[in-house]
Amino acid sequence: MDRPALRLWVEFFDDLQHVRGRSHNTVMAYRRDLELWEAYRAKNQSVSGFYQFMKEQGLSTRSQARVISSLRTYFRFCEAQGFTAPELKELRPPKVKAGLPKPLLPTEFDQLLAAAESVEDPVRRGRNRLTLYLLYGLGCRVSELCGLNLRDFHDTDSWLSILGKGDKERAVPLTQGLADELRTYLQRIRPELVRKTGEAEALLLNDRGHRPSRVDVWRWLASWSEAAGFAETVHPHRFRHGCATALLESGADLRSIQILLGHASIQTTQIYTSVATPALVEAISHHPLSTDKSIS
């Protein structure tokens, strides 16, 4: 087949990863979207029928919009390389109603925390506790959580460096409660976990003493959600939205929330709404975890 989709396949993914700095997970998402397009085009010539095809594949309107966005990025790349891409004019993203997954409520966080601390092993109990504090207190993505290293914690000033999408690093101030929790983990808990492997870099460790994977975190959340009596597993993104919502409702401004969450565009953060502007460090003080909690 002589279509640009195959001709520039390798070049496009190379550009995404090495020129634009997209993460491996992002590149794979683009690949899946283009493979879906190729599966459709192998049997169909009409571009307009692709929307019905996506519906038949069970894709939501939001997922369809993501696929179209990926395709348009690819076809723009094709045109930049001197190829014609008429599909670029025909493929338009469907309108998506702005919305968010249900944010995690402070009461739900407390339920999960109680479930995570119900294990008998004090080492696992401490690790579980810190995991939840980091997810809710920082509003970080699971990939960011798993990627945290010891050197990312700046103890003197209570900051944590987080490596986000596109390898963009952001410095996030910690609440007093979260900073104390992290210090306790590093002094009492991590040394017990690290004895198994001698892991030198990773901040958070799984039961085997290794850096946790996304699967590890999902498995933990599934176990704690069940123990807490929830009907379904609490999705990691609910912590992220819960963190943003709590800050916003307490008076933090959008720009501060954008920096804290690592959004590339303020438009992403505007889903929450718009408010006035306090300083970043002041903004983090509004988080529910800024109040002292007992540290075991």
Secondary structure as GFF3:
##gff-version 3
##sequence-region A 1 296
A	DSSP	alpha_helix	4	7	.	.	.	ID=ss1
A	DSSP	alpha_helix	9	14	.	.	.	ID=ss2
A	DSSP	pi_helix	15	19	.	.	.	ID=ss3
A	DSSP	alpha_helix	24	41	.	.	.	ID=ss4
A	DSSP	alpha_helix	50	56	.	.	.	ID=ss5
A	DSSP	alpha_helix	61	80	.	.	.	ID=ss6
A	DSSP	alpha_helix	87	90	.	.	.	ID=ss7
A	DSSP	alpha_helix	106	116	.	.	.	ID=ss8
A	DSSP	alpha_helix	122	138	.	.	.	ID=ss9
A	DSSP	alpha_helix	142	146	.	.	.	ID=ss10
A	DSSP	three_ten_helix	150	152	.	.	.	ID=ss11
A	DSSP	beta_strand	153	154	.	.	.	ID=ss12
A	DSSP	beta_strand	159	163	.	.	.	ID=ss13
A	DSSP	three_ten_helix	165	167	.	.	.	ID=ss14
A	DSSP	beta_strand	169	173	.	.	.	ID=ss15
A	DSSP	alpha_helix	176	184	.	.	.	ID=ss16
A	DSSP	pi_helix	185	189	.	.	.	ID=ss17
A	DSSP	alpha_helix	190	194	.	.	.	ID=ss18
A	DSSP	alpha_helix	214	227	.	.	.	ID=ss19
A	DSSP	alpha_helix	236	249	.	.	.	ID=ss20
A	DSSP	alpha_helix	254	261	.	.	.	ID=ss21
A	DSSP	alpha_helix	266	269	.	.	.	ID=ss22
A	DSSP	alpha_helix	280	284	.	.	.	ID=ss23
A	DSSP	three_ten_helix	288	290	.	.	.	ID=ss24
###
